[in-house]
């Protein structure tokens, strides 16, 4: 998936008010057999069986198909999802994180995440942000009342702000993952960045 440096992300949002939204909803199991890593392929499969009926027609009342959200954001992409509680439960499939990243999402906000899915998101350069249930509800209410409302996620400061109300909460993130996101590094990139230090340590130990 695309590696982009994280700093401040301010965007309109997709409110997906589904508690226990499992990875089979995020991407149906039949897509797991695909050998492609094309981001658009997986982005198109994101929430597929809720977005489309059995005949492949858009489900009109699903949030991703409603005009006020599908026609909304700058540059055609909502970079933030506000999700229900226990987002990403179920199987540990990485494809769920690939689908979210492939759709163009950079941040998922929820009051709780399934642990494996949360780590898969981070590995795909999608930031999972945990907020209180009260703040989660406020964000849902704001975005559903005004689809043009924006949320600001400040990664250096570790804050998420409802731009409409001005209310903010601080979120936690592992220091290593924060560094990697802010510098667009995956695990291999990080090791290569520190190759000289590693080789120096090995040389000193050998002596």
Long-range contacts (C-beta under 8 A, 24 or more apart in sequence): 1-39, 1-98, 1-101, 1-102, 1-124, 1-125, 2-39, 2-101, 2-125, 3-125, 3-184, 3-185, 3-186, 3-189, 4-106, 4-125, 4-184, 5-181, 5-182, 5-183, 5-184, 6-106, 6-125, 6-127, 6-155, 6-181, 6-182, 6-184, 7-154, 7-155, 7-156, 7-182, 8-152, 8-153, 8-154, 8-155, 8-156, 9-79, 9-80, 9-106, 9-107, 9-127, 9-152, 9-153, 9-155, 10-150, 10-151, 10-152, 10-153, 10-163, 11-73, 11-74, 11-77, 11-78, 11-79, 11-80, 11-106, 11-107, 11-150, 11-151, 12-72, 12-73, 12-74, 12-78, 12-80, 12-143, 12-147, 12-148, 12-149, 12-150, 13-78, 13-80, 13-81, 13-82, 13-109, 13-139, 13-143, 13-149, 13-150, 13-151, 14-63, 14-64, 14-69, 14-78, 14-80, 14-81, 14-82, 14-105, 15-63, 15-69, 15-81, 15-82, 15-139, 15-140, 15-143, 15-144, 16-47, 16-63, 16-64, 16-81, 16-82, 16-83, 16-84, 17-63, 17-82, 17-84, 17-140, 18-83, 18-84, 19-84, 19-85, 19-86, 20-84, 20-85, 20-86, 20-89, 21-83, 21-84, 21-86, 21-87, 21-88, 21-89, 22-88, 22-89, 22-90, 22-91, 23-88, 23-89, 23-90, 23-91, 23-92, 23-93, 23-95, 23-96, 23-114, 23-117, 24-90, 24-91, 25-49, 25-50, 26-88, 26-96, 26-99, 26-100, 27-93, 27-95, 27-96, 27-98, 27-99, 29-93, 31-95, 31-99, 32-93, 32-95, 37-98, 38-102, 39-98, 39-101, 39-102, 40-102, 41-102, 42-95, 42-98, 42-99, 42-101, 42-102, 42-103, 43-99, 43-101, 43-102, 43-103, 43-104, 44-102, 45-99, 45-102, 46-99, 46-100, 46-102, 46-103, 47-99, 68-147, 69-147, 72-147, 72-148, 77-103, 77-104, 77-105, 78-104, 78-105, 79-104, 79-105, 79-106, 79-107, 80-105, 80-106, 80-107, 80-108, 80-109, 80-151, 80-153, 81-105, 81-107, 81-108, 81-109, 82-109, 82-110, 82-136, 82-139, 82-140, 82-143, 82-151, 83-108, 83-109, 83-110, 84-110, 85-110, 85-111, 85-112, 85-133, 85-136, 86-110, 86-112, 86-113, 86-114, 87-112, 87-113, 87-114, 87-117, 87-128, 88-113, 88-114, 88-116, 88-117, 88-118, 88-120, 88-121, 89-114, 89-117, 90-114, 92-116, 92-117, 92-120, 94-120, 94-123, 94-124, 96-120, 97-121, 97-123, 97-124, 97-126, 98-124, 100-124, 100-126, 101-125, 101-126, 107-153, 109-136, 109-139, 109-151, 109-153, 109-160, 110-136, 111-136, 122-174, 122-177, 122-181, 123-186, 123-187, 125-181, 125-184, 125-186, 127-153, 127-155, 127-173, 127-181, 129-153, 129-160, 129-171, 130-171, 130-172, 131-160, 131-169, 131-171, 132-169, 135-160, 135-162, 135-167, 135-169, 138-162, 138-165, 138-167, 155-181, 155-182, 156-182
